[in-house]
């Protein structure tokens, strides 16, 4: 029987005893109905799964003892950074969840000229905390023991100025380069996905000046919540571990 994995944002070590956070405790005790003596699996993003056993159970507090640690090798060999223009509603949640499941290494929420979502102050802090929880939950489900890095929302011009290492791509239906034209076996790829209204001419010029190149991905126009996931899967199928 496969054990449910729970992400714990805390140091973990074999032999340690700890009380789990309320959300993890409630999930294990009330949703899964685990009891004292039952086994569970914890991870904190350090690349290991920690076998644990419940030693105490209160209403919203599960006490566990960690019995073992196992290295987990589920990270994609191709490091892909998804620079995704902020999307409206729950579309961003979908993108973060599925990109994590596919194996993305990092996600950069972008503010472009046509981005309609505006974040600032406490709202930005709440969204970041929510997105981190979405990523952690996706890792629990898909078996990853390292969480993709999530950057603060960044203006496109500031992001382009960092000139990320490796192959830099912009999804552009007008581009002359397709997947078959890419250089063989890159070790790192950054892909920029525009917002619902597409990247503006100014955005495209800014990225081109930073040596981003256009990538054509079929003859159809994809929605922003589809585009990045489709390209991510295609790149990992060709150069990563989805083939």
N, C-alpha and C positions, 0 to 999 in steps of 0.2 A: 504494500500500500504506500502510495506517495504521500509524504508528510507535507503539510502546509508550511511554507517558508514565511517568516515574519522579519521585516526590516526593523532594526533597532539602531537608532542614532546614538550609539554609545560604544566604548571600548568593550571587546569581548575576548575572553581567554579561557582555556580549558581549566576547569576546577573552580571557576568563579561562580558565585551565587549572586543573583540580582533580582530586583523587582522590575517587571516589565512596565513600560508606559501604559497609560490607561487604554489607549486605542488598541494596542496589541493585546493587552490582557482581556478586554471585552471580546475581541474577535476570537481568541482561543477558548475562553471560558464560556461565553454565552452564545456565540454563533456556532463554533465547532463543537461545543459541549465537551471539551477536554477536562479531565479530572487529574487530581494528584496522582503521580506515577506515570502519566501519559507522556509520550515523547513529542518533541516539536523540533523545528529547525530554525535557527536565527542567522541573520547575516547583517553586517554593518557597512558593506562596501569595500572591505579590505581584500577581497578576492577569495574568501573562505566561506564555507557553510559550517555553522557550529551546531552540532547535535546537542540537544538540551532535554532536560526532563523536568516536568512541573513538580515542585516540592511543596508548594503552598498555594491555596486558592481562596481569595476573598472576593467580594462582589465585583470590584473593578481593579483588582491587583493580583496578578499571577507571579508567583515566585518560582524561579527556575535555577537549576544547576547545570552548567555547561560541561558536557562529558567528552567531547571530542571536536576536532577541527579538521576539515577536509578542503584542500585547494580545489577551486572550481575553474575550469578552463572553458568558458563559454564566450569570451570576447572575440569579436571579429578580427581577423588578421589585417584587414584594410580599415584604417582609421578614417571615418567620415564625419566631418563637421557639417551639420545642417543649419544653415543660416536662413531662418524662416521668418518672413514678414509676419507681424502680429495679425492673427485672424480673429474674427468676431465670434462671440458666443462660445459654445463648447467645441468649436473647431480646433482651437489650440490644444485642448485636452486630448482630442483624438490624435492629433499630430504627435504630441509628446508620447502618448501611450504606445502607438504603433511603431514609431521610430525607435523607441526603446526596445520593443520586442524584436524588431528586425536587426538591431545591433549597432545603432548609431553611437559614436564615441562622445559627441558633444552637440549641444543645441544652443544657437544664438538667436534669441528673439530680436528681429530687426524692426526699426521704425523707418519706413521709407516715405517718399514724397506723397504717395497715395494711401498710406496706412490710415485706416479710420479709427483704430483703437488707440486711445491715449491713456497712458498710465503715469501716475506720479504719487509721491508721498506714501501715505498709508495704503492706498489702493494697490500700488505697485508691490509693496511688501506682502500684502495679503495674496496677491496673485502669484508671487514667487513661491510663497509657502505652499499654496495650493498645487502649483505645478510640480514642486519637489515631491509632494505626496503622490501625485499621479505617476511620476517616474518611479518612485519606490514601489508602488503597488504593481506596476508593470514588471519590474524586476522580480518581485515575489512570484508572479505568475509564470514568467518565461524562464526562470532559472539563472538569470545573471546575478553574479555576486559583486559586481562593480556597477555603481550607478553612473550613467552618462553625466558629464559635466553640464550644468545649466548656467548660462551666463545671464547677467542682468540685461534687460532690454537696452539695445544699443542703436544709436543713429547709424544709418547705412554708411554715411561718409566716414564716421569714426571707425567703423568696422573695416571698411576698405583700406583705411590708412594703416591698419596693423599688418597688411599684406600677409595673410596666413601662409604658413609653409605648405608646400606640396602643390598639387594640381588645383587650380581655382576655376570653378565653373559657374555659369549663370544659365538657368533653364530659360531658353529663348526659342519660341517656335520659328523664328525667322533666321536662326543661326545656320551656318553651313556645315557645322561639325556634328556628327552623330556619335552614338556610343561606339560604333565600329571604327571610328577614326581616332579614338583616344589612345595615348601611349600605353604600351603594355605594362601591366603590373605596377601601378603607382602604389606608394605605401601610405599616402595621405591625400584625401580629397576634401575640398570645401565646396559645397553646393549652395548657391543663393536661390531662394524661391521668393517670388514677388507676392504682393497682396492680391486681394480679389480684383482690383482694377489694373493689375499688372505693374511692372516697373516703368517709371517715367523715362523719358530720354535723358534727363539729367542724372537719374540713378544709373542708367546703363553707361553713360559717359564716365561717371565717377568710378564704377567698377572696372571699366575697360582701362582707365588710367592706372589702376592697381593690378593690371595683368590678369584680370578675370576674362575668360573666354566663353563665348556662347555655346550652349549645347542644345541641339534639337532632339526632342524625344517624341518621335512620331508625328503624324499629320494633324492630330486633334488637340484642341486647347483643353488642358486639364485644370480643374479647380485647384485653388491653393492648398486645400487639405488633402488632395489626391496627388499633386505633382511631386512633392518632396518624397512621399512614401514610395511612389512608383520608381522614381530615379534611384532612391536608396536601395530598393530591392534589386533593381537591374544591375547597379554597380557591384553589389555584394554577390550577385549570382555570377558575374563575369570575373571579378577580381578577388572576391572574398570567400566565404564559406557557405554560401547558399546554393552553390552549383551541385 
